[in-house]
Amino acid sequence: MTIWENGWTRVEKFIVGLLALSATLLSFYGVITRYIFRNPPDWAEEICIYMIIWAVFITASILAAEKGHVAATLIVERFSMKTRRYLAVFNGAVALAFCAAVAALGFKIVAAAYINDERSMSALRFPVWIPYLSVATGCTLVALRYAIRVYRLVFSFQPSEIMETHELSRDGGHQ
Amino acid sequence: MTVLFLFFVFLGLLCLGLPIAFVLGVTAFIMIAFFSPAPLQMVPEVMYNALDTFPLMAIPFFVMAAQFMVQGGTSRYLINAANCWVRHWWGGLAMVTVVSCMIFGALCGSSVATALAIGVIVVPAMLEHGYPRPFALGVISAAGTIAIMIPPSIAMIIYGIMADESIPRLFMAGFLPGIMQGIFYMLWIRFDAKRKNIGGAPKATWGETLQTTYKAIPAFCMPVIILGGIYSGFVTVTEAAALGAVAAIFISLFIYKEVAFTKVIPLSAEAMKSAGMIMFIICTAITIGNWLTEAGLPAQLVQIAKDLKLSAFAFLLAVNVALLILGCLLEVVSIMLITLPIILPVLKALDINLIHFGIVMTLNMEIALITPPVGLNLYVISGVGKAPLAETIQGVTPYIFITIIQLMLITYWPAYTLFLPNLIMGAR
């Protein structure tokens, strides 16, 4: 990974960490206010959901960068490195195409919600394009990650890029 | 015909090693693009709506609680205490592993997180004391799965949401089977360790036991906060999870003082990574479940079950076999999300108790976590032990059989699971 990509991941991790922590504290605050001040904020749950959904879709990008998305690799691991490289390019391209398509469709929904000024059903009347944007943003980020991965697999191939984590950590490497 | 075609697309992509979340997403996309009148814009909408529910938020909170407990030293204090209690038994450290996993399971709802949290400490210890590597790796892979049977449980949260059942009731139903499973594992360890002549360590003194137990008290408070909160009706499951996470952060910052303030955000991000992986799968898997329902598959299955005059038990047997096979091929969350929309209508038609089936499902998911080729615990623990997958598989095999016996007990003896919730929360 280049310095540039490392920085990208670090920013994402910071945002995700902040969102997850805030959501936790917000839920906690909701419980405390309900029992101590007898005045539960009706917006706490809703905002907490938005935060976690945003965190989930940004996390998808971190996972794509770190090969953290779980896959069934036992069959693939038995192939030669050359075949595995082709497969990795294919898989990367499929994931890229899927995410790009979902991102494009997602932005359409965001645009529609923004133009029509759609609001959530709760008392908060939160503009829904903000949470909707999470799907499109997350999928764009994941698509970018896979674009980089495919480019790298094609032009500057390193075997470690397609090895699974458990293969790398294993005594004696690949077997 | 369509279903069959899509099944092959699905299986093909899966075998080629495409991450499961994308296998599900791409299959759903093809389905909607070519075989459904619904507009493609449905895909991002369904992905968003899948996550837009407060009960699901319990998953990141439980994972966060677990993350802070591991980094904050809580799991180590727990293991130290368990070590003093049972280390002198046959297969001492293996017993410690099972007991630690059972306790950790009561404050963490994830099997992989539990296996990892306890594994990183007990695996090196077992290897150092001359335990055979497959034996050590097998014990922790299997014992980790108990975490989703003993409440809280992420698998039961997902089931509860899908089946529209009470999550606290499901948690309660898992309690007895979870403890019994730990006991079954320990009985096997005793037998196996005696045969392999793996003795225990010298018995701990009373002073040592008291001291380590005292140090682990904050750790023991966690299940009390989480489960106490839920069953007193004080908080919902998600709020209990958030309380647990806040308590875990507090304990690791101020009581054990093993986490620095600057680490709080990075650790939250790390926890979100594990939770995000599950939740990203949820949002792609749910699209498939929706479409299968639309395609009328569940109704067809109900009709088949009625035509064959299947009894409830015969149907459960068939489901168990199917889940066992799926469990070898797929990851846990995706199995639940794909199969439940198809199975649930049949369960209702055959008058099978949904709480009872929730536990059957959970146990099947436990087995799925340790059956190759796709068993997450196997991969995680092979990584921890720096061992080939084959060794872990070898070690875990006896436990798979023990768990299958437990599965038969649970499936054919509903009172085993329903006794406790009916006793405490009233019969329904």
Chai-1 contact restraints between the chains, C-beta under 6 A:
chainA,res_idxA,chainB,res_idxB,connection_type,confidence,min_distance_angstrom,max_distance_angstrom,comment,restraint_id
A,K13,B,A269,contact,1.0,0.0,6.0,A-B,restraint_1
A,V16,B,A269,contact,1.0,0.0,6.0,A-B,restraint_2
A,V16,B,M272,contact,1.0,0.0,6.0,A-B,restraint_3
A,G17,B,I265,contact,1.0,0.0,6.0,A-B,restraint_4
A,G17,B,P266,contact,1.0,0.0,6.0,A-B,restraint_5
A,G17,B,S268,contact,1.0,0.0,6.0,A-B,restraint_6
A,G17,B,A269,contact,1.0,0.0,6.0,A-B,restraint_7
A,L18,B,I265,contact,1.0,0.0,6.0,A-B,restraint_8
A,A20,B,P60,contact,1.0,0.0,6.0,A-B,restraint_9
A,A20,B,S268,contact,1.0,0.0,6.0,A-B,restraint_10
A,A20,B,M272,contact,1.0,0.0,6.0,A-B,restraint_11
A,L21,B,S268,contact,1.0,0.0,6.0,A-B,restraint_12
A,T24,B,F61,contact,1.0,0.0,6.0,A-B,restraint_13
A,T24,B,A242,contact,1.0,0.0,6.0,A-B,restraint_14
A,T24,B,A245,contact,1.0,0.0,6.0,A-B,restraint_15
A,S27,B,E239,contact,1.0,0.0,6.0,A-B,restraint_16
A,S27,B,A242,contact,1.0,0.0,6.0,A-B,restraint_17
A,F28,B,A242,contact,1.0,0.0,6.0,A-B,restraint_18
A,F28,B,V246,contact,1.0,0.0,6.0,A-B,restraint_19
A,V31,B,V235,contact,1.0,0.0,6.0,A-B,restraint_20
A,V31,B,E239,contact,1.0,0.0,6.0,A-B,restraint_21
A,E45,B,F54,contact,1.0,0.0,6.0,A-B,restraint_22
A,I52,B,M57,contact,1.0,0.0,6.0,A-B,restraint_23
A,I52,B,P60,contact,1.0,0.0,6.0,A-B,restraint_24
A,I53,B,L51,contact,1.0,0.0,6.0,A-B,restraint_25
A,A55,B,M272,contact,1.0,0.0,6.0,A-B,restraint_26
A,V56,B,G276,contact,1.0,0.0,6.0,A-B,restraint_27
A,V56,B,M279,contact,1.0,0.0,6.0,A-B,restraint_28
A,T59,B,M272,contact,1.0,0.0,6.0,A-B,restraint_29
A,T59,B,K273,contact,1.0,0.0,6.0,A-B,restraint_30
A,T59,B,G276,contact,1.0,0.0,6.0,A-B,restraint_31
A,A60,B,F280,contact,1.0,0.0,6.0,A-B,restraint_32
A,L63,B,M277,contact,1.0,0.0,6.0,A-B,restraint_33
A,H69,B,P19,contact,1.0,0.0,6.0,A-B,restraint_34
A,H69,B,A21,contact,1.0,0.0,6.0,A-B,restraint_35
A,V70,B,I20,contact,1.0,0.0,6.0,A-B,restraint_36
A,V70,B,E331,contact,1.0,0.0,6.0,A-B,restraint_37
A,A71,B,G17,contact,1.0,0.0,6.0,A-B,restraint_38
A,A71,B,P19,contact,1.0,0.0,6.0,A-B,restraint_39
A,A72,B,L14,contact,1.0,0.0,6.0,A-B,restraint_40
A,A72,B,V374,contact,1.0,0.0,6.0,A-B,restraint_41
A,T73,B,G17,contact,1.0,0.0,6.0,A-B,restraint_42
A,L74,B,P373,contact,1.0,0.0,6.0,A-B,restraint_43
A,I75,B,C15,contact,1.0,0.0,6.0,A-B,restraint_44
A,V76,B,G17,contact,1.0,0.0,6.0,A-B,restraint_45
A,L87,B,L16,contact,1.0,0.0,6.0,A-B,restraint_46
A,N91,B,L18,contact,1.0,0.0,6.0,A-B,restraint_47
A,V94,B,L18,contact,1.0,0.0,6.0,A-B,restraint_48
A,A95,B,F22,contact,1.0,0.0,6.0,A-B,restraint_49
A,F98,B,F22,contact,1.0,0.0,6.0,A-B,restraint_50
A,F98,B,G25,contact,1.0,0.0,6.0,A-B,restraint_51
A,F98,B,V26,contact,1.0,0.0,6.0,A-B,restraint_52
A,V102,B,V43,contact,1.0,0.0,6.0,A-B,restraint_53
A,V102,B,P44,contact,1.0,0.0,6.0,A-B,restraint_54
A,L105,B,L40,contact,1.0,0.0,6.0,A-B,restraint_55
A,L105,B,Q41,contact,1.0,0.0,6.0,A-B,restraint_56
A,L105,B,P44,contact,1.0,0.0,6.0,A-B,restraint_57
A,G106,B,P44,contact,1.0,0.0,6.0,A-B,restraint_58
A,I109,B,P44,contact,1.0,0.0,6.0,A-B,restraint_59
A,V135,B,P44,contact,1.0,0.0,6.0,A-B,restraint_60
A,V135,B,M47,contact,1.0,0.0,6.0,A-B,restraint_61
A,V135,B,Y48,contact,1.0,0.0,6.0,A-B,restraint_62
A,H166,B,Y379,contact,1.0,0.0,6.0,A-B,restraint_63
A,H166,B,S382,contact,1.0,0.0,6.0,A-B,restraint_64
A,H166,B,G383,contact,1.0,0.0,6.0,A-B,restraint_65
A,S169,B,G383,contact,1.0,0.0,6.0,A-B,restraint_66
A,S169,B,K386,contact,1.0,0.0,6.0,A-B,restraint_67
A,D171,B,K386,contact,1.0,0.0,6.0,A-B,restraint_68
